[in-house]
Amino acid sequence: MPLKLHLCLLLACLSVSSSRAWGKEFRLEDLLSVQQQVQSQYDRARQAVVTVQCGGGTGSGVIVSPSGLILTAAHVTEGGKKKCNIVLHDGRTVEATSLGVDNATDAGMLQLPPPAKAWPYASLARDVRELNVGQWCFAVGNPGGWDAARGPVLRIGKLVKIAPNTLQSDCVLMGGDSGGGLFNLNGEVIGIHSRIWKGRDQNLHVSMAPFLRAWDAMKKGETISLWEQGNGGWIGVYTEGTDTGLAVRKIAPDSPAVKAGLKEGDVILSVNNKKMAERGDFRDAIRARRTGELVTLKVKSGDVDRLVEVKLGRQPQE
């Protein structure tokens, strides 16, 4: 079936289900615009998506550099610098080496051998903060493993939930899709398929934040187990939720919070203009950033709102 007809059928279904979910009706012009954008980006995305065969398991991956670096899910490779077979979009099989993994977020990497010419690849969308709930996206993977008659499979959907380290979409995924790519309509990788559930809108993808945060460590083959063991930013405050924001109850001695001038009793309203309603949101927003990165907090001190710039520290060792 031609790609155009596939997209028409997919968008027809989505126009019904998604309009109910999002409480709005989509115009035909909107759906045709999405179709056109996906068509313009699909071929490059398809060429970048590969089948990953490690041990007895099969998953997917996305080539993200002309030198052959592949992003995938940690549970597909399990790290360990082992040899894995990679089936390319045209059916050719080459051998790659698994690199490091971040088991805390399910991020993993592999490396293809040096190419005679550049590997086909997809670019990364580097800032999760630019994503929006309700944003159109498309998923590409190899459900059930490589199928020469079918090739990589395309599904269209929307972002349902966004967290610093994970994305949730309503793209329909299946076994074998793990490690494949979630793309925006510019053809950039915004996520890697991680956990696949029965519910249509419950599929989780690793965002680009964990990959970028641990990029060098994973390329070296390191295994990352817990954020608390030194990965991700640290500010050094204990907060409690209130009606207006997160009240600072305790501050660790000699912490980034102390150096930035935060005081017990201050109320944190936002991080980099993103409103903070729950402690988990604040924790994830800080840990999604690297040690040494600057963040701007909007803080209420008494009756005065002020902006505080904090240089994040390293998570203390347990």
N, C-alpha and C positions, 0 to 999 in steps of 0.2 A: 504494500500500500504506500503511495507517495507520501513524503513528509508533510506536504501541504494538507492532504486529506486527514492524516493523523492529527495534525494540529487543530484543524477545524472541529473534529470530533471531540478532542480533549477540551478545547475551549468551550464548546457547546455544553459539555457536562459541567465544567467549572462555572459557567455563567449561572447555572441553576444552583449548584451546591454552595459556591462561594458567596453568591449574592445573599443567600439565606444566612450563612454564617456571619457575614459582615454587615448585614442589615442594609444593603443597598443593591440597586439594580445596575448592571453594567450595560453600557450602550454597545451596540454592534461595532461602532467605530473604535471603542476602547479595545475590544477583543481583537479586532483586525490589526490594531497597532501592536498589541502584544505578540500576535502571530508573526508579524513582519519582523519584529525585533529578534524573536527567537530564531526564526529562519536565517537571519543574517549572521547569527553567532553560533548556530548549532554545529556547522561543519568543523570549525576550529575546536570547539569543545569536544566533539566526538573523537577527533584525532588525538586529543590529549588524554582521553580516558582509556585505561588499560585494565586487563584482568590480571590479578595477582594470585599466584599459586605458591603458597608457602607451606611446607610440611604436607599435611593431608587436607588443608583447608583451601578455600577459594574465596577471594573477595575482589575488590576493585581498587583503583588508585588513579591519581591524576598527575601527569607530568607538568611541572610548573617552571621548568627552566630549560633553555636550549642544550644545557649540558646533561640533562636527563635526571634531575632530582624529582622524585615522586613523593607526593603526600598521600597518606592512606590512614586507616584506623589502626591504633596500636594492637588491637586484638586480632588483626589480620596477619601481622608479621611476628608479633611478640618480641621484637628486637633481636639482639644476640648476634648481629652480623652473620646471619645465615644466608645461603644462596636460595633465591626464589626465581621461579619462571614468570616472565612477564609476557602476556599475549597482547600485541599491539592492535590498533584498530583495523589493520589490514590482514590480521591473522598470523603475522610473523611472531615467532617466539624468541625472546632473548633472555639472558640471565642477568639478574640484578642482585645487589647485596642489600639486605635489610640493615638500616642504621639504628639510631636511637628511638626511644618511645617515651611518651609522657603518659604513664598509666593513670595518673590522676584525671586526665581529660580525654584519654583514648586517642591521642595524636601520635602518628608514626611516620617514618620516612624510609625510603629506599633510594638506591643510586644505580642508575643504568651505566653500562660501560661507555667510555668516550666514543662519540659518534663520528662517522665519516663526514656527515653533515649534521646540522643542528636537529635535535629531536623536536617534533611538534610539541607545543606546550601551550598552556593557558596562563594568563596573568592573574595575579592575586588582587583582591580588594583588601587593602591593608588596615582599614579602620572600621571595627564593628560598630562604632558610634554613628556611622553614616547610614546604617541600616534602619528600616522602619517596619513595624508590624503592619501587615497588609500589603507589603511590597511583593510584586510579582517575582518569581524565580523559576528556574528549571533544574531538574535533577537528571544526571546522566550516570549510568552504571551498567554492570553486566549481571543482572539477576540470573541466578542459576548457573553462572559461569559463562565462558565464551561460547557464542553460537555464531558460526560463520555465515549462516543464512540470514541472521537477524542483525548482528552487530550490536553496538552499545544502544541502550534503550533510553529514550527521552520521556520525562514526565514533567508537566507544568503545574505550578501551585503558587502558594503565597506563604510568607513568613507569618507564623501564628504567635510566636513568642521569641523574645531576644534577651539573652543574658550575656555577660562578658565572655564566657567560655563556651557556651552552647547556643545553638539556634534550633527552633522547632518549626517544622513546616507541615503543610498538608499534602506534599508530594507523595504519591503512592510508591512505597519501596518494598522490596522483597529480599529474601536471602540471596547473598552474592553481591548485593548493592553496597555492602559495607566497605568504606574506603573510597567510594566514588565521589563525584563532585556535585556540589550545589552551586549554581551560577546565578549571578544577577543578569539583567537584560543587556548589559554591556559585555557579557561573556566572561566576566571575571569570577574567579573562584571565591565564594563567600563562606563555604563550609565543606566539611568532609563527612559523609554519611557514617553515623556511629551506631546508634541503637534503633532497631526497627521493631515497631510494635504493631499490634493488630489494628488499633484505632488509626484512622486515616490521618488525623491531625496530631499524632503523638510521636512522629519520627523525629529523632534528635540528630543533630549534626554538630561536629566540633567546629567552632568558629575559627577565624584566622588568628585570634589573639594568643591561644596557647602555642601555636606553631611559631609565631613571630617572637614570642617571649623566650622560648627555649630553642630557637633556631640553631644557634652555634653548638649548643650541648648535644642536640639530637644528631646533627651532622657528624659530630665526633663519635657517635655511637653510644652516648650515655643513656642510662635508664633513669627516668625521673618518677618517683613514687608518690610524693606528697608535696603540696605547695608549702606546708609548714616547715619543710626541711630546706628552706632557703630560696625557693623559686617564687617569683612574683613580688610585688611591692608590699611594704609594711609601713604603717603610720604610727602605731603604738597607742591606740585609744580603746577604751571599753565604752560602748554606747548602749543606750536604752531608748526604745521607740516612744515617741510622744505624739500628740495630735499635730504638732507643727513640724517635727523633724526628729533627728536623732540626738538625744541629749548626751553630752560627754560626761561620764560618771567617774572614770579613772584614766590617768595618763601614765604611761610607762616612763620611768626616769631616763633622761638623756635620749629620748626618742625623737623621731622627726616631728611629732606633734609639739613637743616641748620647744624645739628649735624654731618652729614656725609661729609660736606664741599662742597656741590653743590653751584654753583654761577649762578646768572642771566647771560644769554648769553651762558652757557654750552649747548651742544647738546647731548641728550641721544640717543645712537645708538642701544643699546640692553639691555634686562633684562634677566639675567641668560642665556646668549648666544642666546636668541631669538630676532631677529631684530625687531625694533619698527618703523613701517612706518606711523601709524596713532594714533591720540590721544586715540581713543577708544580701540585700542590694548593695549596701555600702562595702561589705566585705569583698564581694565579687568585683566591684568596681575598682577597688584598690589592688587586689591580687591579680587582676587582669593586666596590670601595668608593670613595667620593669623597674627594678631597683635603679634609683637615680633619676627616674622620670619625674617631671614636675606636674602636679595637679593643682587645680584651683578649687578651693572649698568656699561656698557661701555660708557664712556662719552668723548666727544671731547671738550677740553678747549683750545680755540685758535687753534694752530696747533698741539697740543699734545693730543693723545688718552690715557686715563687712566681708570683704574678699580676702582669703588667706591662701597664699601660695606655699605648698608643701613639697619638699624634695623627698621622695619615697626612699626608705631604707630597705635593708635586707631582712627577710623573715628570720627571727632568732632561732638558733638551733635548739631542738628539744633535748 
